């Protein structure tokens, strides 16, 4: 996993949007772009000063729909709750796993090929941030 980098929504990133949701069933007639756009910073970031973007490297979270190369938006101001996906610092390395508070507390992968990481008694473990959004890439360059 790459080192996290801060997101700074100093200026809005407006993406054209439609007024109505797009159906995932039978197609409906296309809607005009009636709105000026959606500011992705406002949609995806609640605490700008505490929010970072990390890129996933590896396959330990594929069972949660998080794939190698996806980007995660992580908020350091949130306290992790049971089953939250978190970015953790273990032995000086970043990892992403589900949080199980226990006792004892564990970091749980979403791929059975990877082991759970016990947190009890570890001085080298820190929950670094709670993942709020996964930018899952459907089209790879």
C-alpha positions in Angstrom: 0.0 0.0 0.0 1.3 3.4 -0.9 1.9 6.0 1.8 -1.3 8.0 2.3 -1.6 11.4 0.9 -3.9 14.2 2.1 -6.9 15.3 0.1 -7.3 19.1 0.0 -10.7 20.1 -1.5 -9.7 23.7 -1.8 -11.6 24.1 -5.1 -14.6 22.0 -6.1 -14.3 19.2 -8.6 -17.6 19.5 -10.4 -18.8 16.4 -12.4 -21.9 16.9 -14.6 -24.9 15.1 -13.1 -28.5 14.3 -13.9 -31.4 15.2 -11.6 -32.7 11.6 -11.4 -30.8 8.4 -10.6 -29.8 6.0 -13.4 -31.8 2.8 -13.3 -29.9 -0.5 -13.0 -32.9 -2.4 -14.4 -34.7 -1.6 -17.7 -33.3 1.5 -19.4 -35.3 4.7 -19.4 -35.0 7.7 -21.7 -31.8 9.7 -21.1 -32.2 12.7 -18.9 -30.7 16.1 -19.7 -27.9 17.4 -17.5 -30.1 19.8 -15.5 -27.8 20.4 -12.6 -24.5 22.4 -12.6 -22.7 19.3 -11.2 -21.8 17.4 -8.1 -18.9 18.6 -6.0 -17.1 15.3 -5.3 -15.2 16.8 -2.5 -18.4 17.6 -0.6 -19.9 14.2 -1.4 -17.0 12.2 -0.3 -15.1 14.1 2.4 -16.7 15.1 5.7 -13.4 16.1 7.5 -11.0 17.5 5.0 -8.1 18.1 7.4 -8.2 14.5 8.6 -8.9 12.8 5.2 -6.4 10.9 3.1 -6.3 8.9 0.0 -4.5 5.5 -0.1 -4.0 3.1 -3.0 -4.5 -0.6 -2.3 -1.7 -3.1 -3.2 -2.7 -6.7 -2.7 -5.7 -8.9 -2.6 -6.5 -9.4 1.1 -9.8 -7.4 0.9 -11.3 -8.8 -2.3 -14.2 -10.3 -0.4 -15.3 -6.8 0.5 -15.0 -5.5 -3.1 -11.7 -3.8 -2.5 -9.2 -4.8 -5.3 -5.6 -4.2 -6.0 -5.2 -0.7 -7.4 -8.3 0.7 -5.9 -8.1 4.0 -4.0 -9.6 4.3 -0.5 -10.6 7.5 1.2 -9.7 7.2 4.9 -10.8 9.6 7.7 -8.5 9.8 10.7 -11.0 11.7 12.8 -13.4 8.7 13.0 -13.3 6.0 15.7 -13.4 2.5 14.2 -16.4 0.4 15.0 -17.0 -3.3 14.6 -16.6 -4.5 11.0 -15.4 -1.1 9.7 -12.7 -1.2 7.1 -9.6 0.5 8.5 -6.2 1.5 7.4 -3.7 0.3 10.1 0.0 0.7 10.7 1.6 -2.7 11.6 5.3 -3.0 12.1 5.8 0.3 10.2 3.7 -0.9 7.2 0.3 0.2 6.1 -2.4 -2.4 5.6 -6.2 -2.4 5.1 -8.4 -4.8 6.9 -11.8 -5.1 8.7 -11.7 -4.1 12.4 -13.0 -6.5 15.1 -12.7 -4.8 18.5 -12.9 -8.0 20.5 -11.7 -8.6 23.1 -9.3 -9.5 21.8 -9.2 -7.1 18.9 -8.2 -8.3 15.4 -7.7 -7.0 11.9 -9.6 -9.4 9.6 -8.8 -9.9 5.9 -11.7 -10.5 3.5 -9.8 -13.2 1.7 -9.4 -16.6 3.3 -5.8 -16.9 1.9 -4.6 -14.3 4.4 -4.4 -14.6 8.2 -6.1 -12.4 10.8 -3.8 -10.0 12.7 -4.2 -10.0 16.5 -3.9 -6.5 18.0 -3.7 -7.4 21.7 -0.3 -6.9 23.3 1.2 -5.3 20.2 3.0 -2.0 20.6 3.6 -1.8 16.9 0.0 -1.5 15.8 -2.1 1.6 15.2 -5.5 2.0 13.7 -4.6 4.9 11.4 -8.0 5.8 9.8 -11.5 4.5 9.0 -12.2 3.9 5.3 -15.3 5.8 4.2 -15.1 5.3 0.4 -13.6 2.8 -2.0 -12.9 4.1 -5.5 -13.3 0.8 -7.3 -12.0 0.9 -10.8 -14.1 -0.9 -13.4 -12.0 0.1 -16.3 -8.2 -0.3 -16.0 -5.9 1.8 -18.1 
